[in-house]
Amino acid sequence: MSEQKTTRIYLVRHGATQLSAEDRFAGAVDVHLSDEGKFQAGRLGERLADDSIAAVYCSPMTRTIQTATIVTAPHKIPLFHREGLREIHHGHWEGMRRADVEEQFPDEYAAWEEDPFTFAPQGGEAGVNVIARALPVIREIVLEHRGQNVLVVSHKATLRLLISSLLGFDARGYRDRLDQSPACLNVLDFKDPVRARLMLFNDVSHYIDQPKRSGNHLSKWWDAEQT
């Protein structure tokens, strides 16, 4: 009986952008990496320079393409765009600061805070829709690259939803319980397209010594004062 080969997926969030620094909703806004984001991606590229990476997949947004290109520069491997890896679409909140959304659309924002998995702002996507388009992409990659290492560059919410789904977590709490820092590295090993093991999560040791403390980029549940 032949040994079953493990497929390793490096799941990476794109590097920092000016809009992420301003805490704006920018899922569908096409924005370039900031200088900080390019630095972060460069350090991750150095970290993975000696790893054998067979291919790289990313969403078709400029920030993910730039991150993927910088990280894989030493490898000279093909870059594939996949629509399913796009960030969640925030509808008419796109481009707005989080604080302004909360002020201008209080009821809608409260509903989204309570259930970001099935609720979406006007014109936007719910988390369940993101999983429906992103998870088949991961399945395709695992089947196409059995026994290989593959880099996948995507976005904060999309990655949190994917990890929740792949590991069998309740994805309704993805904003409360999972974070993804700019240019972070997650590693998942697959024996087949539906069995994944998390080997590394939200690691940024390539550009910072200590992970930051969780702040207001998660949810009000996390920020609420404990009594």
N, C-alpha and C positions, 0 to 999 in steps of 0.2 A: 504494500500500500504506500503510495507516494506521499511525502510530507506536504501538508497544506501550507502554501506560502502566505506570509503576512503582507498586506498592502499598508503602507504608512502614508497618511495624509497630514501634511503640515497646513493647518488652518491659520491664516494670518489676517489680521485686520490691517487696512491701509494705514499709512502714517498720518500724522497730524495735519490739519488744514486750518486756514484762518477761521472758517465758519465753525469748526469744532471747538476752537479756542474761545469763540464768542458764545458758545452754548446755543447754537441755532439748529433748527430742524433742517437738515440738508440731505435727506435721503435721495431725492430726485434732482437735486441741484448739482450740476457738474462743476467741480472746483478742483484746482490744482493742489498738490502738496505744498505746504509751507516749507521754509528752509529747515525748520525743526523736523518736519515730517520726512524730508529727504535724508536728514542726518539719521533719524531712527531707522529708516529702511536700509541705509548704508551699513549700519552696525549689524542689522539682522543678516544682511548679505555676507558680511565677514564671518558671522557665526556659522552660517550654513555653507560656506565656501568649499569645505572639504567633504560635504555630504553628497551622495550620489542622488541627484534629482532628475527624474526622467522627463517630466513635463510640468508646465505651470498653467493653471486656469485662473481666470479672474472675471469679475464683472466688467462690462464695457464702459465704466466710468473712468474719467481721466485719473483720479486719485488712486484707483486700484491698478490701473495699467502702469502708472509711474512706479508704484511700490513694487509690483511684480517685476518690472524691467530692472530696477535697481538691485533688488534682492538676487535675481538670477543672472546678473551680468557675468559672473565668472563661469557660468555653466553652458552658455550658448545653446539653449534648448527652446523648443517651440512654445509660443504663447497663444493660448486659446481663450477667446471671449465666450462667456455664457450669460445670457440674459437672466437665467434663473438665479444667478449670484448677486443680482442687484440689491441695493439697500431697500428696506421697507419704504413705501411712498406715504408721506404724511399729508397728502392732499393740500388743502388751502392753508396749512400751517407752514408749508415749505418756505425756507429762507427766514422765518421769523425766530426771534429769541424766545426761549422757553418761557421766561417771565411774562413776555407780552402775550403769548398764546394763552397762558393761564388767566391773564387779566381780561382779554378780549373775548375768549370763548370758555368761560368758567365751567359751564355744564358739560360741554363736550370734552374738555380736558379732564374733568373729574371722572367721566365715564371711561375715558382711555386709561387713566391711572388705575381705576378699579379692575379693568379687564382689557389689557392691550392685545390679548390673544384673539378675541372674537369681535371687539369693537374697533372701528376705524374712524378717524375724522373725515369730514366731508371730502369726497374725491380721493381718499387715501386707501391704504391696504390694512387689513388686520393681520396679526401674526400668523394665523392659520393659513392665510393665502400665501404668505412667504414660504412656509414649510412646504406647501403643495407644489411650488415651483422650484425650490432650492434642493429639496431632498432627492428628486430624480437625477439632478446633476451629480450629486455625490455618488449615487448608485452607478451612474454611467462611468464615472472616473474609476471607481473601484474595479468594475468589470473590465475596463479598457487597460488598466495598468496593474494587473495581478502581480503581487510580489515586488512591486516597485515603490519608490518614494515619489510623491507628487506634492507640489506646492499649490495651494488654493488661496487666493487673495480675495477677500470679500469685505463686508461691512459689519458694524457693531451689532445691530439688532439681528441681522441675518445670521451671523455666526452664533449668537446666543440661542436663537431659535433652533438652528441646526443641532447644536450640541445638546440642547434639551431633548429634542426628538430622538437623536441617535442613542442617547443614554437612557431613554425612558423616563425622563423627569416630567413633572407637570409643567408644561410650557406656559401655562397661565401666569406663572410667577417668574418668568424669565427676566423681567426688569428688576425685580426685587432681589434676586438671588445670584445673578451672574453679571459680571462686568467684562469688558474687553477694552484694554488700553490701546492707544495708537501703536501700530506696528508690533503688537504682541504676537507671541507664538503659542499655538495649541498643537498638540500632537495626538492623533488618534490612529490606532492600529485596527485593521479589519481582517478578519478571517474570511468573511464573505460580506456582501453588501448590506446585511442587516445586523451583523454582530460587530460592534465597535467597542474598543477599550480605550479610555482616556489615559494617556501617558503623561501629558503636560498641559497645563491650563494657564492662559493669560500671563505668560512669562515675558518679562521685559528686561531680563538681566543683561541683555546685550547692550542696553544703553542707560540703564539706571541700576544702582546697587540695591535699593530697597523699593518694593512696590509702594505706590502711593496709598494713602488711606482712602477708603471709599467715601465719596462725597455726594453732592447733589446731582450727579449725572445718572444716578440710579432711579430712585422713585421716592415719593413722599413716605411710603411705608418705611424705607430705610432711614430717611431724615427725621422722622417723627421723634420727638423727645420721649424717652422712657420715664414713666412715673413709678 
